[in-house]
Structure formats: structure tokens, C-alpha cells
């Protein structure tokens, strides 16, 4: 049994890693675009893989310690389905947001200023012509899929210890994030995670359309969790 400080440390460090690499990939893409005469860069696929692979790896790494949430939208899903009490939900979210902010400020100190300023440290934003309502819908739908995948794999291990292992859960969730980022990236940046947005936004002072990345993912996370719990929740066999 892990203590609360250990669980919060796992959430802080895991979210730190996710934001450092995913935002760093956006900065690296911009750096290559401006310094490479051939125009070769990481591109949308590379950015999506950086996000998905890092998230999946740290879901596996922290799953047995804290559950591997690494995202306030996932934590809200656990709270909405009464798997987490209010205090633990708030402390998990605080740890995740703190890890994201530390990662963003560290990234700001590493990456050349002209590079990180050009992409606001990788802060997601809406593409031109996309309304905030549509942006919230896209972020909400993608986060719903993410949280459903988390509950069906990582949470499934809690309900059925003989089922999915944290390693397999990490692979499944990482693949889902990569695929979702390939779809949503060009439109909203496919954050699916308020912590992924808050850290870079705070460090770069880029707050445009910021509310989209809280309302959409938090609502989508709750819907995804409730959907799984209402339809696919395992129940103990009835007593005859």
C-alpha cells in the first residue's frame, strides 16, 4: 500500500514528464523548421507520438502507485464515479498542475527564447476559423475516449486483478492519445488534459481560448467515466 505523499509524488512526476516531452516536441518541431534548410521537422506525427508514448509509458510506470491519472480530466472521472473522494481528487489535481508548471518553466529555461515564443511553449490553441464551442466539443469528445480507455484498462486492473496489467494499459492509452492527437492536433492541439495546457500557458503568458481546454476535457472526462461505469462496470456475481 502506497502512502498519499507517494501517490501525489507519482502524479506530479508523471505529469511533469508528459508536459516536458509533449510541449518540448512542439518546440523542437519549431526549432527544426527555422534552422534546417531542408525543411525537415518532427511534424504532426512526431508530436503525436511524443505525447502518446510519454503518457503511455508513465501510465505504466505510475499505475501501481497512484493509478496513473496524470490528467485532471481522468481524476475528475474517478471522482464523478465515486472511486475517489473530494480531498484526494483535489490533491491529485494540484499535484498534476504543479508538475505541469515545473515542466513548462524548465522547458522555458532550456529552449531558445525565439523558438519557444513562436509556439508559446507548445500551448495548444484553436485553429483559425474554429469557434470555441466547436473546440470544446472536439476536446470533450477526445477526452471522453481517453478516459473510457483508461477505465477499461487501468481501472479494469483494479476491479479484476487477473485482467489488464498496468503495462498493457499504458500501451492502450498511449496509442489512443497518439491517434486522437493526429485527428485533433490540427484543430485544437488535442490537449485532452488541462495540465498539459496550464503549464505552458502560465510560463509563456498565452491565455487565448484557455477556457476551452478546461471545460471540454473535464466534461468529456466525466462523461467517459460515467459511460464506462454505467454500461461496462463489472459487478460481483449475485448470490443464489
LUMTIRO-151789 format. One line per 5 residues: number of its first residue (from 1); their letters; for each residue x, y, z of N, C-alpha, C, O, CB. Coordinates in steps of 0.05 Angstrom, whole numbers, plus 5000, padded with zeros to 4 digits. Glycine has a CB too. Layout:
BEGIN
NUM = A = X/Y/Z/X/Y/Z/X/Y/Z/X/Y/Z/X/Y/Z  ...
END
This chain:
BEGIN
1 = XXXXX = 5017/4976/5000/5000/5000/5000/5018/5025/5000/5035/5028/5017/4981/5000/5025  5013/5042/4981/5028/5067/4979/5015/5089/4996/4990/5090/4998/5032/5076/4950  5031/5107/5007/5021/5129/5023/5011/5151/5004/5017/5152/4980/5043/5140/5042  4995/5170/5016/4985/5192/5000/5008/5209/4988/5008/5216/4965/4967/5210/5017  5029/5216/5004/5051/5231/4992/5065/5217/4969/5072/5229/4949/5072/5236/5013
6 = XXXXX = 5067/5190/4970/5078/5175/4948/5061/5177/4923/5070/5180/4901/5083/5146/4956  5035/5175/4927/5016/5176/4905/5017/5204/4892/5018/5206/4867/4987/5170/4914  5018/5225/4908/5019/5252/4897/5045/5257/4883/5046/5271/4863/5015/5273/4920  5067/5247/4894/5093/5250/4881/5093/5236/4854/5105/5246/4835/5116/5238/4899  5080/5213/4852/5079/5198/4827/5063/5214/4806/5070/5216/4783/5066/5171/4830
11 = XXXXX = 5041/5226/4815/5024/5243/4797/5039/5268/4788/5038/5276/4765/4998/5250/4810  5054/5280/4806/5069/5304/4800/5091/5297/4780/5094/5311/4759/5081/5316/4825  5106/5276/4785/5129/5270/4768/5119/5260/4741/5131/5266/4720/5147/5249/4781  5098/5243/4741/5088/5233/4715/5077/5255/4698/5083/5255/4674/5066/5213/4721  5062/5274/4709/5052/5296/4693/5075/5315/4684/5074/5325/4662/5031/5312/4710
16 = XXXXX = 5094/5318/4701/5118/5333/4694/5131/5322/4668/5137/5337/4650/5139/5333/4717  5134/5295/4667/5146/5282/4644/5129/5286/4619/5139/5292/4598/5150/5253/4650  5103/5283/4622/5085/5285/4599/5086/5313/4587/5088/5316/4563/5056/5278/4608  5085/5333/4604/5085/5361/4594/5112/5368/4583/5114/5382/4562/5077/5381/4616  5134/5360/4596/5161/5366/4587/5165/5355/4558/5175/5370/4541/5182/5355/4606
21 = XXXXX = 5158/5330/4554/5163/5318/4528/5143/5327/4507/5151/5333/4484/5162/5288/4530  5117/5329/4513/5097/5336/4493/5101/5365/4485/5100/5372/4461/5069/5332/4504  5104/5383/4504/5109/5411/4497/5136/5415/4484/5140/5431/4466/5107/5429/4522  5156/5400/4494/5183/5401/4483/5183/5392/4454/5199/5403/4438/5202/5384/4498  5166/5373/4446/5165/5364/4418/5155/5386/4400/5165/5389/4378/5147/5339/4416
26 = XXXXX = 5136/5402/4410/5126/5424/4394/5148/5445/4390/5151/5456/4368/5101/5438/4408  5163/5450/4411/5185/5469/4409/5207/5458/4391/5219/5473/4375/5197/5475/4437  5213/5432/4393/5233/5420/4375/5225/5422/4346/5241/5427/4329/5238/5391/4383  5199/5418/4341/5189/5420/4313/5193/5448/4303/5202/5451/4280/5159/5412/4312  5187/5468/4319/5191/5496/4311/5221/5502/4306/5228/5515/4287/5179/5515/4331
31 = XXXXX = 5237/5492/4324/5266/5496/4321/5277/5485/4295/5293/5498/4281/5281/5484/4345  5269/5461/4288/5278/5448/4264/5268/5463/4239/5282/5466/4219/5269/5419/4262  5244/5473/4241/5232/5487/4218/5249/5513/4212/5252/5520/4188/5203/5495/4223  5259/5525/4233/5273/5551/4229/5303/5548/4225/5316/5567/4216/5267/5569/4252  5314/5525/4232/5343/5522/4230/5352/5502/4209/5375/5502/4201/5354/5514/4256
36 = XXXXX = 5334/5486/4199/5340/5465/4179/5334/5475/4151/5310/5480/4145/5325/5439/4186  5354/5477/4135/5350/5488/4108/5333/5469/4091/5320/5478/4072/5377/5492/4094  5332/5443/4097/5316/5424/4082/5287/5425/4089/5270/5413/4075/5327/5397/4085  5280/5438/4111/5252/5440/4119/5243/5415/4134/5219/5413/4139/5235/5445/4095  5261/5397/4140/5253/5373/4154/5247/5379/4184/5263/5393/4196/5275/5351/4152
41 = XXXXX = 5225/5369/4194/5218/5374/4222/5205/5349/4233/5201/5329/4219/5200/5399/4225  5197/5351/4258/5184/5328/4271/5156/5323/4259/5149/5300/4254/5181/5333/4301  5142/5345/4255/5115/5342/4242/5094/5333/4261/5099/5326/4284/5117/5324/4219  5069/5333/4252/5046/5325/4269/5048/5297/4280/5041/5292/4302/5021/5328/4253  5059/5278/4263/5061/5251/4273/5081/5249/4296/5076/5235/4315/5070/5233/4250
46 = XXXXX = 5104/5263/4293/5124/5262/4314/5114/5274/4340/5119/5264/4361/5149/5277/4305  5099/5296/4337/5088/5309/4361/5067/5291/4375/5067/5289/4399/5075/5337/4354  5050/5278/4358/5030/5260/4369/5044/5236/4383/5035/5228/4404/5012/5250/4347  5065/5226/4371/5079/5203/4383/5092/5211/4409/5092/5195/4428/5099/5191/4363  5104/5234/4410/5118/5243/4434/5098/5245/4457/5104/5237/4480/5131/5271/4430
51 = XXXXX = 5074/5255/4452/5053/5257/4472/5043/5230/4481/5043/5223/4504/5030/5275/4462  5036/5214/4461/5024/5188/4467/5043/5169/4480/5036/5155/4499/5013/5176/4442  5067/5167/4470/5087/5148/4481/5095/5156/4510/5097/5138/4527/5112/5147/4463  5098/5182/4514/5106/5190/4542/5083/5185/4561/5087/5176/4583/5114/5220/4542  5059/5192/4553/5036/5188/4571/5033/5158/4577/5029/5150/4600/5010/5200/4559
56 = XXXXX = 5034/5142/4556/5031/5113/4560/5052/5102/4577/5047/5085/4595/5031/5099/4533  5077/5110/4573/5099/5100/4590/5096/5106/4619/5101/5090/4636/5126/5111/4580  5086/5131/4625/5084/5138/4653/5057/5129/4665/5055/5127/4690/5085/5168/4655  5037/5122/4649/5015/5108/4660/5024/5080/4670/5016/5072/4692/4992/5104/4638  5041/5067/4654/5052/5041/4663/5070/5045/4687/5069/5028/4706/5068/5029/4640
61 = XXXXX = 5086/5066/4688/5105/5070/4709/5092/5077/4736/5102/5069/4757/5125/5091/4702  5070/5092/4735/5058/5102/4760/5031/5087/4766/5019/5093/4787/5053/5131/4758  5023/5069/4748/4997/5057/4752/4993/5043/4778/4972/5045/4791/4992/5037/4730  5013/5028/4787/5011/5013/4812/5014/5031/4837/5007/5023/4859/5031/4991/4813  5024/5055/4833/5029/5073/4855/5004/5091/4860/4992/5091/4882/5053/5091/4850
66 = XXXXX = 4996/5106/4839/4975/5126/4842/4951/5120/4825/4931/5134/4827/4985/5153/4836  4953/5100/4807/4932/5096/4788/4939/5107/4761/4926/5102/4741/4906/5107/4797  4961/5124/4760/4970/5135/4734/4950/5153/4721/4945/5150/4697/4977/5113/4716  4939/5172/4736/4920/5191/4723/4934/5210/4705/4928/5211/4681/4904/5206/4745  4952/5226/4716/4969/5245/4701/4952/5266/4686/4962/5278/4666/4986/5231/4682
71 = XXXXX = 4928/5270/4694/4910/5287/4679/4885/5294/4697/4872/5275/4705/4901/5273/4652  4880/5319/4702/4856/5326/4719/4830/5315/4707/4812/5309/4722/4854/5355/4722  4828/5312/4681/4804/5301/4669/4800/5272/4676/4777/5263/4680/4804/5304/4638  4821/5257/4678/4819/5229/4688/4811/5228/4717/4794/5213/4725/4846/5214/4683  4824/5245/4733/4818/5246/4762/4789/5254/4766/4776/5243/4784/4837/5266/4776
76 = XXXXX = 4779/5273/4751/4751/5281/4753/4733/5257/4747/4712/5254/4760/4744/5305/4734  4740/5241/4728/4725/5217/4721/4724/5198/4745/4703/5186/4750/4737/5203/4697  4746/5194/4759/4746/5177/4782/4729/5188/4804/4715/5174/4818/4775/5174/4793  4729/5215/4807/4713/5228/4828/4683/5226/4820/4666/5221/4837/4721/5257/4832  4677/5230/4795/4649/5230/4786/4636/5203/4789/4612/5201/4792/4647/5239/4757
81 = XXXXX = 4652/5182/4789/4642/5155/4792/4647/5144/4820/4645/5120/4825/4654/5136/4771  4654/5162/4838/4657/5155/4867/4679/5135/4872/4678/5120/4891/4631/5145/4878  4700/5136/4855/4723/5120/4860/4744/5135/4875/4764/5124/4884/4734/5109/4834  4740/5161/4879/4759/5179/4892/4743/5199/4908/4724/5211/4898/4778/5193/4871  4751/5205/4933/4737/5224/4948/4746/5253/4941/4765/5256/4926/4741/5220/4979
86 = XXXXX = 4731/5272/4951/4736/5300/4943/4764/5309/4950/4777/5322/4933/4715/5318/4956  4774/5303/4973/4800/5312/4982/4822/5300/4964/4840/5314/4955/4806/5304/5011  4820/5274/4959/4840/5261/4941/4839/5272/4913/4859/5275/4900/4836/5231/4941  4814/5278/4903/4812/5289/4877/4826/5316/4875/4840/5321/4856/4782/5292/4869  4822/5333/4895/4834/5359/4895/4864/5358/4897/4879/5373/4884/4823/5376/4917
91 = XXXXX = 4874/5340/4914/4903/5338/4918/4916/5325/4893/4939/5333/4886/4910/5321/4943  4903/5306/4880/4914/5295/4855/4916/5317/4834/4937/5319/4821/4896/5272/4845  4895/5332/4831/4895/5353/4811/4916/5374/4817/4930/5384/4799/4867/5367/4809  4920/5381/4842/4940/5401/4850/4968/5390/4843/4985/5405/4833/4938/5407/4880  4973/5365/4848/4999/5353/4842/5004/5353/4812/5026/5359/4803/5001/5324/4853
96 = XXXXX = 4984/5346/4797/4986/5345/4768/4992/5373/4756/5010/5376/4740/4961/5334/4755  4978/5393/4766/4982/5420/4756/5009/5431/4764/5022/5445/4749/4960/5439/4767  5018/5424/4788/5045/5432/4797/5066/5420/4780/5085/5433/4772/5049/5424/4827  5064/5394/4774/5083/5381/4756/5084/5393/4729/5106/5396/4717/5077/5352/4754  5061/5401/4718/5059/5413/4692/5073/5440/4692/5087/5447/4673/5030/5416/4683
101 = XXXXX = 5069/5456/4713/5081/5482/4714/5112/5481/4717/5126/5496/4704/5070/5498/4738  5121/5462/4733/5150/5459/4736/5162/5451/4709/5183/5461/4701/5157/5437/4757  5149/5433/4695/5160/5424/4669/5161/5447/4649/5180/5450/4634/5142/5402/4657  5140/5464/4649/5139/5486/4630/5161/5507/4635/5173/5516/4617/5111/5499/4631  5165/5513/4661/5185/5533/4667/5213/5522/4662/5231/5537/4654/5183/5542/4696
106 = XXXXX = 5217/5496/4666/5243/5483/4660/5247/5484/4630/5269/5490/4621/5244/5455/4671  5227/5478/4615/5229/5478/4585/5235/5507/4575/5251/5510/4557/5203/5468/4573  5223/5526/4588/5228/5554/4580/5257/5561/4584/5269/5577/4569/5210/5573/4596  5270/5550/4605/5298/5556/4611/5317/5541/4592/5341/5548/4590/5305/5550/4639  5307/5520/4579/5325/5503/4562/5323/5512/4533/5344/5514/4519/5317/5474/4564
111 = XXXXX = 5299/5517/4523/5295/5523/4495/5301/5552/4488/5295/5569/4504/5265/5516/4487  5314/5557/4465/5319/5585/4457/5294/5602/4457/5272/5593/4449/5333/5586/4430  5296/5627/4467/5272/5643/4470/5257/5648/4444/5232/5647/4444/5280/5670/4482  5271/5652/4422/5257/5657/4397/5241/5632/4388/5222/5635/4373/5277/5665/4375  5250/5609/4397/5236/5584/4390/5211/5581/4407/5189/5577/4396/5254/5560/4393
116 = XXXXX = 5214/5583/4433/5190/5577/4450/5169/5599/4448/5145/5594/4450/5198/5574/4479  5178/5624/4443/5159/5646/4439/5142/5642/4414/5118/5649/4414/5173/5673/4439  5154/5631/4393/5139/5627/4368/5116/5608/4371/5097/5609/4356/5158/5618/4347  5119/5589/4389/5097/5569/4393/5086/5570/4421/5072/5551/4430/5108/5541/4387  5092/5592/4436/5081/5595/4463/5087/5570/4480/5069/5561/4495/5051/5601/4463
121 = XXXXX = 5111/5560/4478/5120/5536/4493/5102/5512/4488/5099/5494/4505/5119/5542/4523  5090/5511/4464/5073/5488/4458/5045/5490/4469/5031/5470/4470/5086/5463/4467  5037/5514/4477/5010/5517/4488/4989/5512/4466/4990/5526/4445/5006/5545/4500  4971/5493/4469/4951/5488/4448/4933/5513/4444/4928/5528/4462/4934/5464/4455  4923/5516/4420/4904/5537/4414/4886/5528/4390/4893/5509/4377/4919/5564/4407
126 = XXXXX = 4865/5542/4386/4846/5535/4365/4856/5545/4338/4868/5566/4336/4818/5547/4370  4852/5529/4317/4859/5537/4290/4841/5560/4281/4819/5564/4292/4858/5514/4271  4851/5575/4263/4835/5598/4253/4808/5589/4242/4807/5570/4226/4851/5613/4231  4787/5603/4250/4760/5597/4240/4745/5578/4257/4721/5573/4252/4762/5587/4212  4758/5565/4276/4744/5546/4294/4732/5560/4318/4747/5575/4332/4763/5523/4303
131 = XXXXX = 4707/5557/4323/4694/5570/4346/4702/5557/4372/4711/5534/4372/4664/5571/4343  4698/5571/4394/4704/5560/4420/4686/5536/4426/4695/5516/4438/4702/5581/4441  4661/5538/4418/4642/5516/4423/4651/5491/4409/4650/5469/4420/4614/5524/4414  4660/5494/4384/4669/5471/4369/4695/5460/4381/4699/5436/4382/4674/5478/4339  4712/5478/4390/4737/5469/4403/4731/5453/4428/4744/5433/4433/4754/5493/4409
136 = XXXXX = 4712/5463/4444/4704/5448/4468/4693/5421/4461/4699/5401/4475/4684/5464/4484  4678/5419/4440/4666/5394/4432/4688/5374/4423/4687/5351/4431/4646/5398/4409  4707/5383/4408/4729/5366/4399/4745/5356/4423/4750/5332/4426/4747/5380/4379  4753/5375/4440/4768/5367/4464/4752/5349/4482/4763/5330/4494/4777/5392/4480  4726/5354/4485/4709/5338/4502/4706/5309/4491/4708/5290/4506/4682/5350/4504
141 = XXXXX = 4702/5307/4465/4699/5280/4453/4725/5264/4455/4724/5241/4462/4691/5283/4423  4747/5277/4449/4773/5262/4450/4779/5254/4479/4789/5232/4484/4795/5280/4439  4773/5271/4498/4778/5265/4526/4759/5243/4536/4767/5226/4552/4776/5289/4544  4735/5243/4526/4716/5221/4533/4727/5194/4524/4726/5175/4539/4689/5226/4519  4738/5193/4500/4750/5168/4490/4774/5160/4507/4778/5137/4514/4759/5171/4461
146 = XXXXX = 4791/5180/4514/4814/5175/4531/4807/5164/4558/4818/5143/4566/4830/5200/4535  4788/5176/4571/4780/5167/4598/4766/5140/4597/4770/5123/4615/4762/5188/4612  4750/5136/4577/4738/5109/4573/4760/5088/4571/4758/5067/4583/4720/5109/4549  4781/5094/4555/4803/5075/4551/4818/5070/4578/4825/5048/4584/4822/5084/4530  4821/5092/4593/4835/5089/4619/4818/5071/4637/4829/5053/4650/4839/5117/4632
151 = XXXXX = 4792/5075/4638/4775/5059/4656/4774/5030/4647/4772/5012/4663/4747/5072/4657  4773/5026/4621/4771/4999/4611/4797/4983/4614/4796/4958/4613/4763/4999/4582  4819/4996/4617/4845/4982/4620/4857/4986/4648/4858/4967/4663/4864/4992/4599  4865/5010/4654/4878/5015/4680/4859/5010/4703/4866/4996/4722/4889/5043/4682  4835/5021/4702/4815/5016/4723/4806/4987/4723/4799/4976/4744/4791/5035/4719
156 = XXXXX = 4806/4975/4700/4798/4947/4698/4816/4929/4715/4808/4908/4725/4798/4937/4670  4842/4937/4717/4861/4921/4734/4853/4922/4763/4856/4903/4778/4889/4932/4730  4842/4945/4772/4834/4948/4800/4810/4930/4806/4808/4917/4827/4827/4977/4806  4791/4929/4786/4767/4914/4790/4771/4884/4786/4757/4867/4797/4745/4924/4772  4791/4877/4769/4796/4849/4763/4826/4845/4762/4838/4848/4741/4782/4840/4736
161 = XXXXX = 4839/4838/4785/4868/4836/4786/4880/4816/4766/4903/4818/4759/4876/4828/4813  4864/4798/4756/4873/4778/4736/4872/4789/4708/4880/4776/4689/4858/4752/4739  4861/4814/4705/4857/4826/4679/4881/4841/4669/4904/4833/4672/4833/4843/4679  4876/4865/4657/4897/4881/4644/4918/4890/4663/4912/4899/4685/4884/4904/4631  4943/4887/4656/4966/4896/4672/4970/4926/4667/4962/4936/4646/4991/4880/4666
166 = XXXXX = 4984/4940/4685/4990/4968/4680/5006/4973/4655/5002/4993/4641/5005/4980/4704  5024/4954/4648/5040/4957/4624/5022/4957/4599/5025/4973/4581/5061/4934/4622  5003/4938/4598/4985/4937/4575/4967/4961/4575/4961/4972/4553/4968/4911/4576  4958/4970/4598/4941/4994/4600/4956/5018/4589/4944/5034/4574/4933/4999/4629  4982/5020/4595/4998/5043/4585/5000/5042/4555/4998/5063/4542/5025/5042/4597
171 = XXXXX = 5003/5019/4543/5004/5016/4514/4978/5025/4501/4978/5040/4482/5011/4988/4506  4956/5015/4512/4930/5022/4501/4924/5051/4503/4915/5064/4483/4908/5006/4516  4929/5063/4526/4923/5092/4530/4942/5109/4512/4934/5129/4501/4926/5100/4559  4967/5101/4510/4986/5115/4494/4979/5115/4465/4981/5135/4451/5014/5104/4497  4970/5092/4455/4961/5090/4427/4936/5108/4422/4934/5121/4401/4955/5061/4419
176 = XXXXX = 4918/5108/4442/4894/5124/4438/4901/5154/4437/4890/5169/4421/4874/5119/4462  4919/5163/4454/4927/5191/4454/4941/5198/4428/4936/5220/4417/4946/5197/4478  4958/5181/4418/4971/5186/4393/4951/5189/4370/4953/5208/4354/4991/5163/4386  4932/5170/4368/4912/5171/4347/4894/5196/4350/4888/5210/4330/4894/5146/4348  4886/5203/4375/4870/5226/4379/4884/5252/4372/4873/5271/4362/4860/5227/4408
181 = XXXXX = 4911/5253/4378/4926/5276/4372/4930/5280/4342/4931/5303/4332/4954/5274/4385  4931/5258/4327/4932/5260/4298/4907/5272/4286/4907/5287/4267/4938/5233/4286  4884/5265/4299/4859/5277/4290/4855/5305/4299/4850/5323/4283/4835/5259/4299  4857/5309/4325/4851/5335/4337/4873/5356/4336/4867/5379/4339/4842/5331/4364  4897/5347/4333/4920/5365/4333/4917/5389/4315/4922/5412/4324/4945/5351/4326
186 = XXXXX = 4910/5385/4290/4908/5408/4272/4886/5428/4279/4886/5451/4271/4904/5399/4244  4866/5419/4295/4843/5436/4301/4846/5450/4328/4841/5474/4331/4818/5420/4300  4853/5434/4349/4854/5445/4376/4881/5441/4390/4885/5451/4412/4832/5433/4393  4898/5426/4378/4923/5418/4391/4920/5391/4406/4939/5380/4415/4931/5439/4410  4894/5382/4409/4889/5356/4422/4902/5354/4449/4918/5335/4453/4897/5333/4404
191 = XXXXX = 4897/5372/4467/4909/5371/4493/4897/5349/4510/4911/5332/4521/4905/5398/4508  4870/5348/4511/4856/5327/4527/4864/5327/4556/4860/5307/4570/4860/5300/4515  4875/5349/4565/4888/5349/4592/4892/5378/4601/4910/5391/4589/4914/5333/4592  4877/5388/4620/4881/5416/4629/4909/5422/4639/4919/5444/4635/4862/5423/4651  4923/5402/4651/4950/5406/4660/4969/5411/4636/4988/5427/4638/4960/5383/4677
196 = XXXXX = 4964/5397/4614/4981/5400/4591/4979/5428/4580/4998/5437/4566/4972/5379/4569  4957/5442/4585/4954/5469/4576/4962/5490/4596/4975/5510/4589/4925/5474/4568  4956/5486/4621/4961/5506/4642/4991/5512/4645/4999/5535/4646/4950/5497/4668  5007/5491/4646/5036/5495/4650/5048/5513/4629/5059/5534/4635/5051/5469/4650  5047/5506/4603/5058/5523/4582/5044/5550/4580/5058/5570/4575/5056/5509/4556
201 = XXXXX = 5018/5552/4585/5004/5577/4584/5015/5596/4605/5019/5620/4600/4974/5573/4587  5019/5586/4629/5029/5602/4651/5058/5612/4646/5064/5635/4650/5029/5586/4678  5075/5594/4636/5103/5601/4631/5106/5620/4608/5125/5636/4607/5119/5576/4627  5088/5618/4588/5091/5634/4564/5071/5658/4563/5072/5675/4545/5086/5618/4539  5054/5659/4583/5033/5681/4585/5015/5681/4561/5007/5702/4550/5047/5708/4588
206 = XXXXX = 5008/5657/4552/4990/5654/4529/4963/5643/4539/4961/5619/4544/5003/5636/4507  4943/5660/4541/4917/5651/4553/4894/5651/4533/4871/5649/4541/4910/5670/4576  4900/5654/4507/4879/5655/4487/4863/5629/4487/4875/5607/4485/4891/5660/4459  4837/5631/4488/4819/5608/4488/4825/5587/4510/4819/5564/4507/4821/5594/4461  4836/5596/4532/4845/5578/4553/4822/5562/4565/4825/5538/4571/4859/5594/4574
211 = XXXXX = 4799/5575/4568/4777/5561/4580/4767/5536/4564/4756/5518/4576/4754/5580/4583  4772/5536/4538/4765/5513/4522/4777/5488/4532/4765/5466/4532/4773/5518/4492  4802/5490/4542/4818/5467/4550/4813/5458/4579/4825/5439/4588/4847/5472/4546  4795/5472/4592/4785/5463/4618/4756/5451/4615/4751/5429/4624/4785/5486/4638  4739/5467/4603/4711/5458/4601/4708/5433/4585/4696/5413/4594/4694/5481/4588
216 = XXXXX = 4720/5432/4561/4718/5409/4543/4728/5383/4556/4714/5364/4558/4732/5413/4518  4754/5383/4564/4765/5358/4576/4752/5349/4602/4748/5325/4606/4794/5362/4580  4746/5368/4620/4734/5360/4645/4706/5348/4641/4699/5328/4654/4732/5384/4664  4690/5360/4623/4664/5349/4617/4667/5323/4603/4652/5304/4610/4648/5369/4600  4684/5321/4584/4688/5296/4570/4699/5274/4587/4691/5251/4584/4707/5300/4547
221 = XXXXX = 4716/5281/4606/4727/5261/4625/4705/5249/4642/4704/5225/4647/4748/5272/4642  4687/5266/4652/4665/5257/4669/4646/5239/4653/4637/5218/4663/4650/5281/4681  4640/5247/4628/4622/5231/4611/4634/5204/4605/4621/5184/4606/4616/5246/4585  4660/5203/4598/4673/5178/4592/4673/5159/4615/4669/5135/4612/4701/5183/4583  4678/5170/4639/4679/5153/4663/4651/5142/4670/4648/5119/4676/4690/5169/4687
226 = XXXXX = 4631/5160/4668/4604/5151/4674/4594/5131/4654/4579/5112/4660/4585/5176/4675  4601/5135/4628/4593/5117/4607/4604/5089/4612/4589/5069/4610/4603/5127/4580  4629/5088/4619/4641/5061/4625/4628/5049/4649/4621/5025/4649/4671/5064/4630  4625/5064/4670/4614/5054/4695/4585/5045/4692/4576/5025/4705/4616/5074/4718  4570/5059/4676/4541/5053/4673/4536/5028/4656/4517/5014/4661/4527/5077/4661
231 = XXXXX = 4553/5024/4636/4548/5002/4617/4567/4978/4620/4558/4955/4618/4551/5013/4589  4592/4983/4626/4612/4962/4625/4624/4954/4652/4641/4937/4654/4634/4969/4607  4615/4967/4673/4625/4961/4700/4621/4932/4707/4600/4921/4704/4611/4979/4721  4642/4919/4717/4640/4892/4726/4625/4891/4753/4632/4907/4771/4668/4878/4728  4607/4873/4756/4592/4871/4781/4597/4843/4793/4600/4823/4778/4562/4875/4777
236 = XXXXX = 4599/4841/4819/4602/4815/4831/4579/4797/4825/4556/4807/4823/4606/4817/4862  4583/4771/4822/4561/4753/4816/4540/4753/4838/4547/4755/4862/4571/4724/4812  4515/4751/4831/4493/4751/4851/4494/4725/4867/4501/4703/4857/4466/4754/4837  4486/4727/4892/4485/4703/4909/4460/4687/4905/4438/4699/4905/4488/4712/4939  4462/4662/4901/4438/4645/4897/4427/4636/4923/4407/4622/4924/4445/4620/4880
END
